[in-house]
C-alpha cells in the first residue's frame, strides 16, 4: 500500500434493533486497513452501513464482533486522536464562530489565549476571517461547514472522519469546499476517512475508494485511484482525464450490479 497502517479493522460486525423490533445486521466481517496520511473515500448503496462504520471508528457506537485499532491502540470510545465532521454541521447555535472552533480545545482544558489563537488561525485558513463573532444562523451552509472543518482540525487529530460533509450543499459550494479540503489535506497530511454517496467525489478526493455492499455492509472491493497529487489546483482538469473517467465508470457499473443483485435477492427471498 505504501503507507504505515494507522487504522486497522478486523472482523467488524454490528447489529441493532430495527423500528419493527427485529434485528438489523448493519455490518458483517469488515476488514480494512487505512494508511498514515491516506485520504480514503467510502462509497456504497444507501443504507449499507457507511455511517455506522465511521461512527464505530470514531468510538461513538459499539459493535458486536471484531476489533478496531488506531495507532496500535484498541478503540474503546472517542479519543483525542480522532475528529469527526458531520453532514448537518452539528455546530453550537448559540456560540460564535470563534467559540465553536475553539470548543474542543476548551473541553481539553487549553488556556483561552492559546485556544483563541489556534482557532483564529484555522478560521483564517478556511476563509472565514471577519466572521469570528457571527453565530451559525447568520452563516450560509457552506460557511457553517467551513466552521465544522476548522473545529475538527483545531484539536490536531491524527485521523479526520467525515460523514458526507458536503452532501447538503449546492454544487458550486461543494466544489469550492472539495478544493479547500484537498488544499488543507495536502498541507497537513492527516489520515482521512471520507464517506460519500457521490462516485465523482470519491474519485476526485481519494487515494483509494472502498466500495461497500448492500446491507449487511461488507467490503466488496477497494479501488485504487491513479490520479496524481496534488489535486486541489484544478479539479476540472482531473475530471477530463482518462483515469478519472475510467475509474468513475467502473464504480458506477459495480454499484449498478450490486443494486440489481440486491433487488433480485429480495424478490427471490
Secondary structure as UniProt FT lines:
FT   STRAND          5..17
FT   TURN            19..20
FT   STRAND          23..35
FT   TURN            36..37
FT   STRAND          39..44
FT   TURN            46..47
FT   HELIX           50..58
FT   STRAND          65..70
FT   TURN            71..72
FT   STRAND          73..74
FT   TURN            80..81
FT   STRAND          82..85
FT   TURN            87..88
FT   TURN            93..94
FT   HELIX           97..107
FT   TURN            108..109
FT   HELIX           112..125
FT   TURN            126..127
FT   TURN            129..130
FT   TURN            132..133
FT   HELIX           136..138
FT   HELIX           141..154
FT   STRAND          159..163
FT   TURN            165..168
FT   HELIX           171..188
FT   STRAND          191..195
FT   HELIX           199..205
FT   STRAND          208..212
FT   STRAND          219..224
FT   TURN            232..233
FT   HELIX           235..239
FT   HELIX           242..268
//
